[in-house]
Amino acid sequence: MAIVGIDVGGTHTDGVLLVGRTLKAWTKLPTREDLGAVLTEVWHRLLEEGRVKPEEVSRITFSTTLITNLVAKKELPPVGLVLIPGGGVDPSLFYYGAASTLEIRGMVDFRGRELVPIDEKEVEEAACLLRQQGLRRVAVVGKFSHRYPAQEERVAEWLHRIAPELEITLGSKVAGGLGFPRRAATAVLTAAIKEHFDAFYRGLQEGISRASCPASLFLLRADGGTMPLAYALQRPVETAFSGPAASAMGALALSQPDLSAVVLDVGGTTTDIALLLEGHPLTYSRGAVLEGRLLQLSSLAVHSVPLGGDSWVRVERGELRVGPERKGGPYACGGPVPTLTDALRVLNLSSFGDEKRAWEAMRQVGEELGGKDPQATARVVLDQAVRELAEAVRVTLERWAQEPAYRLWQVKHQLPRPQKLIGVGAAASGLVPEVARWLGLEPFVPPLAPVANALGAALARVTLSRTYVLDTQQGRISVLETGKQERLNRRGDLLPPEAEELALELFRREALSLGIDPEGARVTSSEVFNVVRHWRRVGRIYEIEVRLPPGVLFFMMEEGTVVL
């Protein structure tokens, strides 16, 4: 059967079609507002070039930089946050990314029992304040709400009754597991991206409908795994780093299985940075990090920089600026303003667009720089872009240095950092060798670099994640992601190794029922809380997360793989 990967970027939409280990077709089209029409055209081009019938395609996996671009360019709308913090840590100590944060009384304990009810009058006052502040999007998050969501639901109902224009997101619906501040930050991000993701989802559905596509549909998650497209509508935050994850998975598929390297994906709007350690993408140990916010979201360790091939090049107050704004495509391709791609074209580092228009673009910028000739101007533009990207890589490496997996790799290899820089994306061939020289790394730009993201989406393995709460005192097992509960037939002491083995067994059973191979599943976090009554322990509560790690179906460099 055939599989398809489609990456929807801010500038281009790429598609690949593979049959077995053979790449049969690939295509690249400009991303337009009518996303449905773009996807339909990509689909038909792939089928025609690959000589494949629609019914022969078993799976289509999408990835997108939609949310990444909005975050990088700081274009997310403001969100209000209503917290039900209960007792314990002062919630003002944490940063959630909300435009306004309001606290109301209410309390739920760690077992999901309501201790302090919600005060309806406080909710009414909060609704009036949100309306006065002009905030239309609101996140409502309570401590331990994943174990008792009724308080959040009650607050949402009262808010909507007073201010029906509010669009409300509940923390219990977007993130399970412990970590109240992280759940709040995740709910705020979800509220901010929901409208944009809904529009993206409608575009996908329209394209799929036009194309009469019978295949199973998936979307690449932030952790490099895949999820059914319908599930993404319930948890859009899972796609927040979908595009950068596709970069990492694509670079992995186009490299050697045990390679360690920094990955630089140079797109039109942003450049994404990721890391491979011995053939595995680095994952954030504590969850995704976004502008100082810790999210309750498993994610590859990726970072996005608002600089790409379409970055607007201009002179402001006598100083050259490259990005972060994007006004359209390159001037060489009929765009409205000079861009980084135009500079690459003038320096013969790219064959993209009309050469005469690229020289005209650099001439315009050069006149504002004191009469520099186009080629000298292009070199100044390139040098500035390279310095910015090299600095972004350096800062990201410093951030990664705090990750346990990176530290272990450094000790094992006695190296401060990987020695290779893999470049993917449309503008990689012109930029990545320059950035590599600046950093003292060995550059590698694979032949299929322009469609690496689509390849990463197509070849990403199906992953699964489940968090099990085992309550030995109540004799109950709960699955946070699905809400499913069953009896725990063993009461009293359950030692940590036994609890983890039970969670793994439950995971394997569910994975097989979903048609997913559980080989490689592992416990990624395990916490235990003692239940004490009258000065003695009467039980334990375990919270254990089990995951299938991300990976690719096969490597494009392996023997037996054919690229047509």
C-alpha positions in Angstrom: 0.0 0.0 0.0 1.0 3.6 -0.6 1.5 6.3 2.1 1.4 10.1 1.7 3.0 12.9 3.7 1.8 16.5 3.3 3.5 19.4 5.1 1.5 22.7 5.1 4.0 25.5 5.7 3.5 29.3 5.7 5.1 29.6 2.3 4.9 26.2 0.6 2.8 23.0 0.9 4.9 19.9 0.1 3.8 16.4 -0.6 5.4 13.0 -1.0 4.1 9.6 -2.0 5.8 6.3 -1.1 5.0 2.8 -2.2 6.8 0.3 0.0 10.4 1.7 0.2 10.1 3.5 -3.1 9.6 7.3 -3.3 7.3 7.5 -6.3 6.5 11.2 -6.4 7.0 14.5 -4.6 5.6 18.0 -5.3 5.9 21.6 -3.9 3.2 24.3 -4.3 2.7 27.8 -2.8 0.4 27.8 0.2 -2.6 29.9 -0.5 -5.6 31.1 1.5 -7.8 28.4 -0.2 -6.0 25.6 1.6 -8.6 23.0 0.3 -7.7 23.8 -3.3 -4.0 23.5 -2.6 -4.4 20.1 -0.9 -6.5 18.9 -3.7 -3.9 19.9 -6.3 -1.1 18.3 -4.2 -3.1 15.1 -4.0 -3.9 14.8 -7.7 -0.3 15.6 -8.6 1.1 12.9 -6.4 -1.3 10.3 -7.7 -0.7 11.2 -11.3 3.1 11.3 -11.1 3.2 8.2 -8.9 0.7 6.3 -11.1 -1.2 5.3 -8.0 -5.0 4.9 -7.6 -6.7 6.7 -4.6 -7.9 3.5 -3.0 -4.2 2.2 -2.9 -3.3 4.9 -0.4 -3.6 3.6 3.1 -2.5 6.6 5.1 -2.0 10.3 4.8 -0.2 12.2 7.5 -0.2 16.0 7.7 2.2 18.3 9.4 2.0 22.1 9.7 3.9 25.1 10.9 0.7 27.1 11.3 0.9 27.5 15.0 4.7 27.7 15.1 4.6 30.6 12.7 2.0 32.5 14.8 4.0 32.0 18.0 7.4 32.9 16.4 5.9 36.1 14.9 4.0 36.9 18.2 0.7 37.0 16.4 -1.4 35.0 18.9 -4.5 36.8 20.2 -4.8 37.7 23.9 -6.4 35.2 26.4 -7.9 35.7 29.8 -7.3 33.1 32.5 -9.6 32.2 35.4 -7.8 30.1 38.0 -9.3 28.0 40.7 -6.0 27.4 42.6 -7.3 25.9 45.9 -4.6 25.7 48.5 -0.8 25.2 48.3 1.6 27.1 46.1 1.0 30.7 45.2 -0.2 30.7 41.6 1.3 34.2 41.0 4.7 32.6 41.1 4.2 31.1 37.6 4.0 32.6 34.1 1.0 31.4 32.0 1.1 33.7 29.0 -2.3 35.2 29.7 -3.2 38.8 29.1 -5.2 38.8 32.4 -5.3 36.3 35.3 -8.2 36.2 37.7 -8.5 33.9 40.8 -11.7 32.6 42.3 -12.3 30.4 45.4 -12.8 26.7 45.1 -10.9 23.6 46.0 -10.5 20.0 44.9 -8.2 17.6 46.7 -5.7 15.2 45.0 -8.3 12.4 44.9 -10.8 14.5 43.1 -13.1 15.4 46.0 -14.6 18.8 46.2 -13.6 20.5 49.5 -14.6 24.2 48.8 -17.5 24.9 46.3 -17.3 27.7 43.7 -18.8 31.1 44.7 -21.2 32.1 41.9 -20.8 35.8 42.8 -17.0 35.7 42.2 -17.6 34.1 38.8 -20.0 36.9 37.9 -17.4 39.5 38.9 -14.8 37.7 36.8 -17.1 37.7 33.8 -17.7 41.5 34.1 -13.9 42.1 34.4 -13.1 40.0 31.3 -15.8 41.8 29.3 -14.4 45.2 30.5 -10.9 44.1 29.4 -12.2 43.2 26.0 -11.1 39.6 26.2 -13.1 37.2 24.1 -11.0 34.0 24.7 -10.8 32.6 28.2 -9.2 29.6 29.8 -10.7 28.1 33.0 -8.3 25.9 35.0 -8.6 24.3 38.4 -6.1 22.5 40.6 -6.7 18.7 40.3 -9.4 19.4 37.7 -8.2 16.4 35.6 -9.6 14.3 38.5 -12.8 16.4 39.1 -13.7 18.6 36.1 -17.1 19.6 37.5 -15.8 22.9 39.1 -14.4 24.1 35.8 -17.6 23.1 34.0 -19.7 25.0 36.5 -17.5 28.1 36.1 -17.7 27.9 32.3 -21.5 27.6 32.5 -21.9 30.7 34.7 -19.4 32.7 32.6 -21.2 31.9 29.4 -24.6 32.8 31.0 -23.3 36.3 31.9 -21.1 36.9 28.9 -22.2 34.5 26.0 -19.7 36.0 23.6 -16.8 34.3 25.5 -15.0 31.4 23.9 -14.1 29.1 26.9 -11.4 26.5 27.1 -11.2 24.1 30.1 -7.9 22.9 31.4 -9.3 19.4 32.2 -10.1 18.9 28.5 -6.7 19.8 27.1 -4.2 18.3 29.5 -4.3 15.4 31.9 -1.8 14.6 34.7 -0.4 16.5 37.5 1.2 19.9 37.1 -1.4 22.7 37.7 0.8 25.6 36.4 1.7 23.6 33.2 -1.9 22.7 32.6 -2.9 26.4 33.0 -0.2 27.5 30.5 -1.4 24.7 28.1 -5.0 25.8 28.3 -4.0 29.4 27.6 -2.1 28.4 24.5 -5.0 26.2 23.4 -7.5 29.0 23.7 -5.2 31.3 21.7 -4.7 28.8 18.8 -8.1 27.2 18.7 -9.7 29.6 16.1 -6.7 29.4 13.8 -6.6 25.6 14.1 -10.3 25.3 13.4 -9.8 27.2 10.1 -6.8 24.9 9.3 -8.9 21.8 10.0 -11.8 23.0 7.8 -9.3 23.6 5.0 -8.0 20.0 5.4 -11.5 18.6 5.5 -12.5 20.6 2.4 -9.4 19.4 0.5 -10.0 15.8 1.5 -13.6 16.0 0.5 -12.7 17.5 -2.9 -10.1 14.9 -3.5 -12.5 12.0 -2.6 -9.7 10.6 -0.5 -10.5 7.2 1.3 -7.3 6.9 3.3 -6.9 7.0 7.1 -5.9 10.6 8.1 -3.3 11.5 10.7 -1.6 14.6 11.9 2.0 14.8 13.2 2.2 15.7 16.9 4.8 17.8 18.8 6.5 14.6 20.0 7.2 13.3 16.4 4.4 10.7 16.6 1.1 10.7 14.8 -2.5 11.0 15.9 -5.9 10.6 14.1 -6.9 13.9 12.5 -10.3 13.9 14.3 -8.5 13.7 17.7 -6.4 16.8 16.8 -9.6 18.9 16.8 -10.1 18.0 20.5 -6.4 18.7 21.4 -5.1 21.3 18.9 -2.2 22.1 21.2 -0.7 18.7 20.3 0.0 20.3 16.9 1.8 23.4 18.3 5.2 22.1 17.2 4.0 19.8 14.4 6.1 21.6 11.7 9.4 21.5 13.7 8.7 17.9 14.6 8.4 17.1 10.9 11.8 18.8 10.3 13.4 16.5 12.9 11.7 13.3 11.6 12.5 14.2 8.0 16.2 14.9 8.8 16.3 11.6 10.7 14.8 9.7 7.7 17.4 11.3 5.4 20.4 10.6 7.6 22.3 7.5 8.9 20.4 5.6 11.7 23.0 6.4 14.4 23.8 10.0 13.5 24.1 12.8 16.0 23.6 16.3 14.5 21.9 19.6 14.8 19.0 20.0 12.4 18.2 23.4 10.7 15.0 23.6 8.7 15.0 26.8 6.7 11.5 27.5 5.6 9.9 30.6 4.1 8.6 32.1 7.3 10.6 30.5 10.1 13.7 28.4 10.7 13.3 25.4 13.0 16.1 23.9 15.1 16.1 20.3 16.4 18.7 17.8 17.6 19.4 14.1 16.8 21.4 12.1 19.3 22.6 8.7 17.9 19.6 8.4 15.6 16.9 9.6 18.1 15.4 13.1 18.2 15.9 14.8 21.6 12.7 15.2 23.6 12.1 17.7 26.4 12.2 15.8 29.6 9.8 18.2 31.4 7.5 18.9 28.5 7.4 21.6 25.8 8.8 25.0 26.6 7.3 28.1 24.9 8.6 31.6 25.7 9.3 30.8 29.3 6.2 28.7 29.8 6.3 25.0 30.7 3.5 23.2 28.9 1.9 19.9 29.8 2.8 18.7 26.3 5.3 16.0 25.3 7.5 17.6 22.6 10.7 17.1 20.7 13.3 19.7 21.8 12.7 22.2 19.0 13.1 25.9 18.7 11.7 28.2 16.0 13.3 31.5 14.8 11.2 34.1 12.9 13.7 34.1 10.0 13.3 32.3 6.6 13.6 32.6 2.9 10.7 35.1 2.7 11.9 37.3 5.5 11.5 41.0 4.5 14.8 42.8 3.9 14.8 46.6 4.4 16.7 49.5 5.9 15.2 51.2 9.0 16.9 54.3 10.4 20.0 53.5 8.5 20.2 49.9 9.8 19.6 46.7 7.8 16.8 44.5 9.0 16.2 40.9 7.9 12.7 39.7 9.2 10.9 38.8 11.3 8.1 40.1 9.1 7.1 38.4 5.9 5.2 40.5 3.3 4.8 37.7 0.7 7.0 35.7 -1.6 10.5 36.7 -2.8 10.7 39.7 -5.2 12.3 37.4 -7.7 9.1 35.4 -7.8 6.8 38.3 -8.1 6.6 39.2 -4.4 6.1 42.8 -3.2 9.4 43.4 -1.3 13.1 42.2 -1.2 13.7 39.0 0.8 16.5 36.8 1.9 15.8 34.5 -1.0 16.6 37.4 -3.4 20.0 37.8 -1.7 20.7 34.1 -2.1 19.7 34.3 -5.8 22.1 37.2 -6.5 25.0 35.3 -4.8 24.2 32.1 -6.9 23.3 30.2 -3.7 19.8 29.6 -5.0 18.2 29.1 -8.4 14.8 30.2 -7.1 13.0 32.9 -9.1 13.9 35.4 -11.8 17.6 36.6 -11.5 17.0 40.1 -12.9 14.2 40.8 -10.3 16.5 39.5 -7.5 19.2 41.9 -8.6 16.6 44.7 -8.7 15.5 43.9 -5.2 19.1 44.1 -3.9 19.7 47.3 -5.8 16.7 48.9 -4.0 18.1 47.9 -0.6 21.7 48.9 -1.6 20.6 52.4 -2.4 19.4 52.8 1.2 22.6 51.4 2.5 24.7 54.2 1.0 24.8 53.1 -2.6 26.2 49.6 -2.3 26.1 47.5 -5.4 23.5 44.6 -5.5 26.1 41.8 -4.9 27.7 43.6 -2.0 24.3 44.2 -0.5 23.3 40.6 -0.9 26.5 39.5 0.9 25.6 41.9 3.8 22.1 40.5 4.0 23.4 36.9 4.0 26.0 37.6 6.7 23.3 39.1 9.0 21.0 36.2 8.5 23.8 33.7 9.1 24.8 35.5 12.3 21.3 35.5 13.6 20.8 31.8 12.8 24.2 30.8 14.2 23.4 32.7 17.4 20.0 31.0 17.6 21.7 27.6 17.3 24.2 28.5 20.0 21.5 29.6 22.5 19.4 26.5 21.7 22.4 24.3 22.4 22.8 26.0 25.8 19.2 25.2 26.5 19.6 21.6 25.5 22.6 21.3 27.7 20.2 21.1 30.7 18.5 18.0 29.3 19.5 14.7 30.9 19.7 12.8 27.6 22.1 15.5 26.2 24.3 15.4 29.2 24.6 11.6 29.0 25.5 11.9 25.3 28.2 14.5 26.1 29.8 12.2 28.8 29.6 9.1 26.5 31.3 10.9 23.6 33.4 13.4 25.4 32.1 16.1 23.1 30.5 19.5 23.9 28.1 19.2 20.9 27.4 17.2 17.8 29.8 18.0 14.9 27.3 18.0 12.0 24.6 20.4 10.9 21.9 18.9 8.7 20.1 21.3 6.5 16.5 20.8 5.2 13.9 23.1 3.7 13.7 25.0 0.5 16.5 27.5 1.3 18.8 25.1 3.1 21.3 24.6 0.3 22.2 28.3 0.3 22.2 29.1 4.0 23.1 26.0 5.9 26.8 25.7 4.7 27.3 29.3 5.7 25.8 28.8 9.1 27.9 25.6 9.6 31.1 27.5 8.8 30.2 30.1 11.3 29.6 27.5 14.0 32.6 25.3 13.0 30.3 22.3 12.1 30.3 20.0 9.1 27.3 20.8 6.8 25.1 18.1 5.3 22.2 19.0 2.9 20.5 15.8 1.7 19.2 15.6 -1.9 15.6 15.6 -0.8 16.0 18.5 1.6 13.3 20.6 0.0 10.6 18.1 0.9 12.1 16.7 4.2 9.1 17.8 6.3 6.7 15.9 4.1 8.9 12.9 4.3 9.1 13.2 8.0 5.3 13.2 8.2 4.9 10.2 5.9 7.5 8.1 7.6 6.8 8.9 11.3 5.7 5.9 13.3 2.4 5.8 15.0 2.9 6.6 18.7 0.7 6.3 21.8 0.8 7.8 25.2 -1.2 6.8 28.3 -1.2 8.0 31.9 -2.4 5.5 34.5 -3.5 6.4 38.0 -3.4 3.3 40.2 -5.2 3.9 43.6 -4.5 0.8 45.8 -6.6 2.1 48.7 -9.7 2.5 46.5 -8.9 -0.4 44.2 -9.2 1.6 41.0 -7.3 2.2 37.8 -8.0 5.4 35.8 -6.6 6.4 32.4 -6.3 10.2 32.2 -6.4 10.5 28.4 -9.6 8.5 27.9 -11.4 8.7 31.2 -11.7 4.9 31.3 -11.7 3.3 34.7 -11.5 -0.3 35.9 -10.9 -2.2 39.1 -7.5 -2.8 40.5 -7.8 -6.3 41.9 -4.9 -5.9 44.3 -5.2 -3.8 47.4 -2.6 -2.9 50.0 1.0 -2.5 49.1 2.0 -2.4 45.4 5.7 -1.8 45.0 6.9 0.7 42.3 8.3 -2.0 40.0 5.1 -3.9 40.2 3.0 -0.8 39.5 5.1 0.1 36.5 4.9 -3.4 35.0 1.1 -3.4 35.4 1.0 0.0 33.6 3.1 -1.4 30.8 0.8 -4.5 30.5 -2.3 -2.3 30.4 -0.6 -0.2 27.7 0.4 -3.2 25.6 -3.1 -4.5 25.8 -4.7 -1.2 24.6 -2.1 -0.7 21.8 -2.7 -4.1 20.4 -6.5 -3.5 20.5 -5.9 -0.3 18.4 -3.7 -2.2 15.9 -0.5 -0.6 17.1 2.7 -2.6 17.7 3.7 -1.9 21.4 7.3 -2.9 20.8 9.6 -0.3 22.4 7.0 1.0 24.9 8.5 2.4 28.0 7.7 4.2 31.3 8.6 7.9 30.9 7.5 9.1 34.3 6.4 7.5 37.5 5.2 9.2 40.7 3.9 7.7 43.9 1.9 9.3 46.7 1.2 7.7 50.1 -2.4 7.7 51.4 -2.1 8.1 55.2 -4.9 7.6 57.8 -4.3 7.8 61.6 -0.6 8.0 61.2 -0.2 4.9 59.1 -0.1 4.3 55.3 -3.3 2.6 54.1 -2.5 2.7 50.4 -0.6 4.3 47.5 -1.6 6.4 44.5 0.7 5.9 41.5 0.6 8.1 38.4 2.6 6.4 35.6 3.0 7.6 32.0 3.8 5.0 29.3 4.8 6.0 25.8 5.8 4.6 22.5 8.8 6.7 21.5 8.9 8.5 18.1 10.8 7.0 15.2 10.6 6.5 11.4 9.3 3.5 9.5 12.7 3.2 7.7 15.7 5.4 6.7 15.8 6.7 3.1 19.6 6.0 3.1 19.1 2.3 3.8 19.8 -0.3 1.2 16.7 -1.3 -0.7 15.2 2.2 -0.6 14.6 3.6 -4.1 14.1 7.3 -5.1 12.6 7.8 -8.5 
